[in-house]
Amino acid sequence: MTRNLFEPQGPAEAGNAPPPFGRRIAWFAGLALLSLVIVAATAYLLRALLFIG
């Protein structure tokens, strides 16, 4: 039928090296910071809605 959106990946083969450690850490830090910003913005928005009503 349809392909799964997420398919499991096996370990990297000998010819395919994983991305550099610095790039992986940068992605992790970027996603963590973005998550923090989204949660903070949502909290301030909800707080503002409480004070308006």
PyMOL Python script that loads the backbone (N, CA, C, O; Angstrom):
from pymol import cmd

cmd.read_pdbstr("""\
ATOM      1  N   MET A   1       0.828  -1.183   0.000  1.00  0.00           N
ATOM      2  CA  MET A   1       0.000   0.000   0.000  1.00  0.00           C
ATOM      3  C   MET A   1       0.882   1.260   0.000  1.00  0.00           C
ATOM      4  O   MET A   1       1.477   1.600  -1.023  1.00  0.00           O
ATOM      5  N   THR A   2       0.963   1.933   1.119  1.00  0.00           N
ATOM      6  CA  THR A   2       1.783   3.152   1.171  1.00  0.00           C
ATOM      7  C   THR A   2       3.059   2.868   1.941  1.00  0.00           C
ATOM      8  O   THR A   2       3.104   2.007   2.819  1.00  0.00           O
ATOM      9  N   ARG A   3       4.081   3.608   1.592  1.00  0.00           N
ATOM     10  CA  ARG A   3       5.343   3.484   2.314  1.00  0.00           C
ATOM     11  C   ARG A   3       5.235   4.188   3.647  1.00  0.00           C
ATOM     12  O   ARG A   3       4.562   5.212   3.771  1.00  0.00           O
ATOM     13  N   ASN A   4       5.894   3.638   4.634  1.00  0.00           N
ATOM     14  CA  ASN A   4       5.926   4.295   5.932  1.00  0.00           C
ATOM     15  C   ASN A   4       6.711   5.595   5.834  1.00  0.00           C
ATOM     16  O   ASN A   4       7.688   5.689   5.091  1.00  0.00           O
ATOM     17  N   LEU A   5       6.277   6.586   6.587  1.00  0.00           N
ATOM     18  CA  LEU A   5       6.981   7.862   6.589  1.00  0.00           C
ATOM     19  C   LEU A   5       8.352   7.714   7.227  1.00  0.00           C
ATOM     20  O   LEU A   5       9.335   8.284   6.755  1.00  0.00           O
ATOM     21  N   PHE A   6       8.406   6.943   8.305  1.00  0.00           N
ATOM     22  CA  PHE A   6       9.670   6.723   9.004  1.00  0.00           C
ATOM     23  C   PHE A   6      10.064   5.272   8.841  1.00  0.00           C
ATOM     24  O   PHE A   6       9.344   4.366   9.260  1.00  0.00           O
ATOM     25  N   GLU A   7      11.203   5.065   8.233  1.00  0.00           N
ATOM     26  CA  GLU A   7      11.702   3.714   8.060  1.00  0.00           C
ATOM     27  C   GLU A   7      12.980   3.566   8.868  1.00  0.00           C
ATOM     28  O   GLU A   7      13.800   4.483   8.895  1.00  0.00           O
ATOM     29  N   PRO A   8      13.166   2.424   9.529  1.00  0.00           N
ATOM     30  CA  PRO A   8      14.378   2.244  10.329  1.00  0.00           C
ATOM     31  C   PRO A   8      15.616   2.219   9.439  1.00  0.00           C
ATOM     32  O   PRO A   8      15.566   1.759   8.298  1.00  0.00           O
ATOM     33  N   GLN A   9      16.714   2.713   9.971  1.00  0.00           N
ATOM     34  CA  GLN A   9      17.976   2.709   9.255  1.00  0.00           C
ATOM     35  C   GLN A   9      18.955   1.836  10.002  1.00  0.00           C
ATOM     36  O   GLN A   9      19.031   1.876  11.230  1.00  0.00           O
ATOM     37  N   GLY A  10      19.689   1.065   9.271  1.00  0.00           N
ATOM     38  CA  GLY A  10      20.711   0.224   9.875  1.00  0.00           C
ATOM     39  C   GLY A  10      21.967   1.034  10.151  1.00  0.00           C
ATOM     40  O   GLY A  10      22.010   2.233   9.876  1.00  0.00           O
ATOM     41  N   PRO A  11      22.979   0.390  10.688  1.00  0.00           N
ATOM     42  CA  PRO A  11      24.233   1.094  10.955  1.00  0.00           C
ATOM     43  C   PRO A  11      24.903   1.528   9.657  1.00  0.00           C
ATOM     44  O   PRO A  11      24.672   0.948   8.597  1.00  0.00           O
ATOM     45  N   ALA A  12      25.729   2.548   9.762  1.00  0.00           N
ATOM     46  CA  ALA A  12      26.425   3.055   8.577  1.00  0.00           C
ATOM     47  C   ALA A  12      27.350   1.986   8.009  1.00  0.00           C
ATOM     48  O   ALA A  12      28.020   1.264   8.748  1.00  0.00           O
ATOM     49  N   GLU A  13      27.372   1.901   6.703  1.00  0.00           N
ATOM     50  CA  GLU A  13      28.255   0.940   6.051  1.00  0.00           C
ATOM     51  C   GLU A  13      29.674   1.492   6.047  1.00  0.00           C
ATOM     52  O   GLU A  13      29.908   2.645   6.408  1.00  0.00           O
ATOM     53  N   ALA A  14      30.610   0.656   5.635  1.00  0.00           N
ATOM     54  CA  ALA A  14      32.019   1.045   5.672  1.00  0.00           C
ATOM     55  C   ALA A  14      32.279   2.270   4.793  1.00  0.00           C
ATOM     56  O   ALA A  14      33.113   3.103   5.146  1.00  0.00           O
ATOM     57  N   GLY A  15      31.593   2.399   3.665  1.00  0.00           N
ATOM     58  CA  GLY A  15      31.836   3.525   2.763  1.00  0.00           C
ATOM     59  C   GLY A  15      31.111   4.798   3.165  1.00  0.00           C
ATOM     60  O   GLY A  15      31.483   5.881   2.714  1.00  0.00           O
ATOM     61  N   ASN A  16      30.079   4.694   4.007  1.00  0.00           N
ATOM     62  CA  ASN A  16      29.292   5.861   4.414  1.00  0.00           C
ATOM     63  C   ASN A  16      29.653   6.249   5.842  1.00  0.00           C
ATOM     64  O   ASN A  16      29.266   5.577   6.798  1.00  0.00           O
ATOM     65  N   ALA A  17      30.388   7.326   5.970  1.00  0.00           N
ATOM     66  CA  ALA A  17      30.767   7.796   7.303  1.00  0.00           C
ATOM     67  C   ALA A  17      29.645   8.660   7.868  1.00  0.00           C
ATOM     68  O   ALA A  17      28.984   9.371   7.112  1.00  0.00           O
ATOM     69  N   PRO A  18      29.414   8.616   9.189  1.00  0.00           N
ATOM     70  CA  PRO A  18      28.403   9.497   9.786  1.00  0.00           C
ATOM     71  C   PRO A  18      28.854  10.951   9.695  1.00  0.00           C
ATOM     72  O   PRO A  18      30.042  11.216   9.513  1.00  0.00           O
ATOM     73  N   PRO A  19      27.928  11.890   9.818  1.00  0.00           N
ATOM     74  CA  PRO A  19      28.314  13.304   9.751  1.00  0.00           C
ATOM     75  C   PRO A  19      29.302  13.647  10.869  1.00  0.00           C
ATOM     76  O   PRO A  19      29.352  12.956  11.886  1.00  0.00           O
ATOM     77  N   PRO A  20      30.080  14.703  10.684  1.00  0.00           N
ATOM     78  CA  PRO A  20      31.046  15.094  11.716  1.00  0.00           C
ATOM     79  C   PRO A  20      30.346  15.410  13.043  1.00  0.00           C
ATOM     80  O   PRO A  20      29.190  15.830  13.073  1.00  0.00           O
ATOM     81  N   PHE A  21      31.076  15.197  14.127  1.00  0.00           N
ATOM     82  CA  PHE A  21      30.527  15.400  15.467  1.00  0.00           C
ATOM     83  C   PHE A  21      30.060  16.836  15.664  1.00  0.00           C
ATOM     84  O   PHE A  21      29.013  17.066  16.269  1.00  0.00           O
ATOM     85  N   GLY A  22      30.813  17.792  15.167  1.00  0.00           N
ATOM     86  CA  GLY A  22      30.445  19.200  15.317  1.00  0.00           C
ATOM     87  C   GLY A  22      29.116  19.519  14.656  1.00  0.00           C
ATOM     88  O   GLY A  22      28.321  20.287  15.199  1.00  0.00           O
ATOM     89  N   ARG A  23      28.870  18.949  13.508  1.00  0.00           N
ATOM     90  CA  ARG A  23      27.608  19.186  12.808  1.00  0.00           C
ATOM     91  C   ARG A  23      26.437  18.568  13.565  1.00  0.00           C
ATOM     92  O   ARG A  23      25.359  19.156  13.645  1.00  0.00           O
ATOM     93  N   ARG A  24      26.658  17.376  14.118  1.00  0.00           N
ATOM     94  CA  ARG A  24      25.585  16.735  14.890  1.00  0.00           C
ATOM     95  C   ARG A  24      25.264  17.533  16.153  1.00  0.00           C
ATOM     96  O   ARG A  24      24.097  17.686  16.513  1.00  0.00           O
ATOM     97  N   ILE A  25      26.296  18.039  16.823  1.00  0.00           N
ATOM     98  CA  ILE A  25      26.077  18.851  18.022  1.00  0.00           C
ATOM     99  C   ILE A  25      25.388  20.160  17.662  1.00  0.00           C
ATOM    100  O   ILE A  25      24.531  20.633  18.409  1.00  0.00           O
ATOM    101  N   ALA A  26      25.754  20.750  16.523  1.00  0.00           N
ATOM    102  CA  ALA A  26      25.114  22.000  16.089  1.00  0.00           C
ATOM    103  C   ALA A  26      23.630  21.774  15.822  1.00  0.00           C
ATOM    104  O   ALA A  26      22.805  22.609  16.194  1.00  0.00           O
ATOM    105  N   TRP A  27      23.280  20.667  15.186  1.00  0.00           N
ATOM    106  CA  TRP A  27      21.868  20.356  14.951  1.00  0.00           C
ATOM    107  C   TRP A  27      21.133  20.178  16.271  1.00  0.00           C
ATOM    108  O   TRP A  27      20.028  20.691  16.447  1.00  0.00           O
ATOM    109  N   PHE A  28      21.746  19.450  17.198  1.00  0.00           N
ATOM    110  CA  PHE A  28      21.121  19.223  18.498  1.00  0.00           C
ATOM    111  C   PHE A  28      20.907  20.550  19.236  1.00  0.00           C
ATOM    112  O   PHE A  28      19.827  20.800  19.771  1.00  0.00           O
ATOM    113  N   ALA A  29      21.931  21.389  19.262  1.00  0.00           N
ATOM    114  CA  ALA A  29      21.827  22.678  19.951  1.00  0.00           C
ATOM    115  C   ALA A  29      20.786  23.569  19.276  1.00  0.00           C
ATOM    116  O   ALA A  29      20.018  24.250  19.955  1.00  0.00           O
ATOM    117  N   GLY A  30      20.758  23.567  17.947  1.00  0.00           N
ATOM    118  CA  GLY A  30      19.775  24.370  17.228  1.00  0.00           C
ATOM    119  C   GLY A  30      18.347  23.928  17.505  1.00  0.00           C
ATOM    120  O   GLY A  30      17.466  24.760  17.720  1.00  0.00           O
ATOM    121  N   LEU A  31      18.118  22.632  17.502  1.00  0.00           N
ATOM    122  CA  LEU A  31      16.776  22.120  17.796  1.00  0.00           C
ATOM    123  C   LEU A  31      16.376  22.396  19.246  1.00  0.00           C
ATOM    124  O   LEU A  31      15.219  22.713  19.522  1.00  0.00           O
ATOM    125  N   ALA A  32      17.330  22.276  20.170  1.00  0.00           N
ATOM    126  CA  ALA A  32      17.032  22.551  21.573  1.00  0.00           C
ATOM    127  C   ALA A  32      16.694  24.027  21.764  1.00  0.00           C
ATOM    128  O   ALA A  32      15.753  24.357  22.485  1.00  0.00           O
ATOM    129  N   LEU A  33      17.449  24.910  21.129  1.00  0.00           N
ATOM    130  CA  LEU A  33      17.186  26.347  21.241  1.00  0.00           C
ATOM    131  C   LEU A  33      15.848  26.713  20.609  1.00  0.00           C
ATOM    132  O   LEU A  33      15.092  27.503  21.173  1.00  0.00           O
ATOM    133  N   LEU A  34      15.555  26.150  19.457  1.00  0.00           N
ATOM    134  CA  LEU A  34      14.280  26.407  18.796  1.00  0.00           C
ATOM    135  C   LEU A  34      13.110  25.921  19.660  1.00  0.00           C
ATOM    136  O   LEU A  34      12.086  26.598  19.754  1.00  0.00           O
ATOM    137  N   SER A  35      13.258  24.772  20.276  1.00  0.00           N
ATOM    138  CA  SER A  35      12.218  24.259  21.165  1.00  0.00           C
ATOM    139  C   SER A  35      12.011  25.190  22.347  1.00  0.00           C
ATOM    140  O   SER A  35      10.875  25.455  22.740  1.00  0.00           O
ATOM    141  N   LEU A  36      13.091  25.684  22.909  1.00  0.00           N
ATOM    142  CA  LEU A  36      13.002  26.616  24.031  1.00  0.00           C
ATOM    143  C   LEU A  36      12.266  27.883  23.634  1.00  0.00           C
ATOM    144  O   LEU A  36      11.423  28.370  24.388  1.00  0.00           O
ATOM    145  N   VAL A  37      12.571  28.423  22.466  1.00  0.00           N
ATOM    146  CA  VAL A  37      11.915  29.640  21.988  1.00  0.00           C
ATOM    147  C   VAL A  37      10.420  29.404  21.766  1.00  0.00           C
ATOM    148  O   VAL A  37       9.600  30.248  22.126  1.00  0.00           O
ATOM    149  N   ILE A  38      10.069  28.271  21.181  1.00  0.00           N
ATOM    150  CA  ILE A  38       8.654  27.977  20.922  1.00  0.00           C
ATOM    151  C   ILE A  38       7.877  27.814  22.226  1.00  0.00           C
ATOM    152  O   ILE A  38       6.761  28.321  22.347  1.00  0.00           O
ATOM    153  N   VAL A  39       8.453  27.114  23.201  1.00  0.00           N
ATOM    154  CA  VAL A  39       7.773  26.932  24.482  1.00  0.00           C
ATOM    155  C   VAL A  39       7.624  28.270  25.200  1.00  0.00           C
ATOM    156  O   VAL A  39       6.566  28.550  25.764  1.00  0.00           O
ATOM    157  N   ALA A  40       8.661  29.096  25.189  1.00  0.00           N
ATOM    158  CA  ALA A  40       8.590  30.403  25.850  1.00  0.00           C
ATOM    159  C   ALA A  40       7.553  31.301  25.177  1.00  0.00           C
ATOM    160  O   ALA A  40       6.793  31.986  25.861  1.00  0.00           O
ATOM    161  N   ALA A  41       7.518  31.305  23.857  1.00  0.00           N
ATOM    162  CA  ALA A  41       6.540  32.131  23.146  1.00  0.00           C
ATOM    163  C   ALA A  41       5.121  31.667  23.444  1.00  0.00           C
ATOM    164  O   ALA A  41       4.223  32.491  23.619  1.00  0.00           O
ATOM    165  N   THR A  42       4.913  30.361  23.502  1.00  0.00           N
ATOM    166  CA  THR A  42       3.593  29.837  23.824  1.00  0.00           C
ATOM    167  C   THR A  42       3.189  30.213  25.246  1.00  0.00           C
ATOM    168  O   THR A  42       2.036  30.570  25.489  1.00  0.00           O
ATOM    169  N   ALA A  43       4.122  30.137  26.178  1.00  0.00           N
ATOM    170  CA  ALA A  43       3.825  30.487  27.570  1.00  0.00           C
ATOM    171  C   ALA A  43       3.452  31.966  27.687  1.00  0.00           C
ATOM    172  O   ALA A  43       2.482  32.308  28.362  1.00  0.00           O
ATOM    173  N   TYR A  44       4.217  32.845  27.034  1.00  0.00           N
ATOM    174  CA  TYR A  44       3.902  34.275  27.102  1.00  0.00           C
ATOM    175  C   TYR A  44       2.575  34.588  26.412  1.00  0.00           C
ATOM    176  O   TYR A  44       1.830  35.455  26.868  1.00  0.00           O
ATOM    177  N   LEU A  45       2.278  33.895  25.326  1.00  0.00           N
ATOM    178  CA  LEU A  45       1.005  34.102  24.639  1.00  0.00           C
ATOM    179  C   LEU A  45      -0.160  33.686  25.537  1.00  0.00           C
ATOM    180  O   LEU A  45      -1.149  34.411  25.645  1.00  0.00           O
ATOM    181  N   LEU A  46      -0.048  32.532  26.176  1.00  0.00           N
ATOM    182  CA  LEU A  46      -1.109  32.089  27.076  1.00  0.00           C
ATOM    183  C   LEU A  46      -1.252  33.019  28.273  1.00  0.00           C
ATOM    184  O   LEU A  46      -2.365  33.290  28.724  1.00  0.00           O
ATOM    185  N   ARG A  47      -0.135  33.506  28.784  1.00  0.00           N
ATOM    186  CA  ARG A  47      -0.185  34.440  29.902  1.00  0.00           C
ATOM    187  C   ARG A  47      -0.857  35.741  29.488  1.00  0.00           C
ATOM    188  O   ARG A  47      -1.650  36.306  30.240  1.00  0.00           O
ATOM    189  N   ALA A  48      -0.535  36.211  28.290  1.00  0.00           N
ATOM    190  CA  ALA A  48      -1.147  37.446  27.790  1.00  0.00           C
ATOM    191  C   ALA A  48      -2.657  37.256  27.595  1.00  0.00           C
ATOM    192  O   ALA A  48      -3.437  38.165  27.876  1.00  0.00           O
ATOM    193  N   LEU A  49      -3.060  36.100  27.125  1.00  0.00           N
ATOM    194  CA  LEU A  49      -4.499  35.848  26.939  1.00  0.00           C
ATOM    195  C   LEU A  49      -5.239  35.817  28.274  1.00  0.00           C
ATOM    196  O   LEU A  49      -6.397  36.229  28.352  1.00  0.00           O
ATOM    197  N   LEU A  50      -4.580  35.333  29.317  1.00  0.00           N
ATOM    198  CA  LEU A  50      -5.213  35.311  30.628  1.00  0.00           C
ATOM    199  C   LEU A  50      -5.427  36.731  31.170  1.00  0.00           C
ATOM    200  O   LEU A  50      -6.447  37.011  31.800  1.00  0.00           O
ATOM    201  N   PHE A  51      -4.465  37.620  30.922  1.00  0.00           N
ATOM    202  CA  PHE A  51      -4.582  38.991  31.433  1.00  0.00           C
ATOM    203  C   PHE A  51      -5.542  39.828  30.609  1.00  0.00           C
ATOM    204  O   PHE A  51      -6.088  40.809  31.113  1.00  0.00           O
ATOM    205  N   ILE A  52      -5.764  39.458  29.333  1.00  0.00           N
ATOM    206  CA  ILE A  52      -6.708  40.199  28.501  1.00  0.00           C
ATOM    207  C   ILE A  52      -8.134  39.879  28.950  1.00  0.00           C
ATOM    208  O   ILE A  52      -8.968  40.779  29.039  1.00  0.00           O
ATOM    209  N   GLY A  53      -8.419  38.614  29.232  1.00  0.00           N
ATOM    210  CA  GLY A  53      -9.763  38.168  29.543  1.00  0.00           C
ATOM    211  C   GLY A  53     -10.186  38.460  30.899  1.00  0.00           C
ATOM    212  O   GLY A  53     -11.309  38.129  31.279  1.00  0.00           O
TER     213      GLY A  53
END
""", "prot")
cmd.dss("prot")
cmd.show_as("cartoon", "prot")
cmd.util.cbc("prot")
cmd.orient("prot")
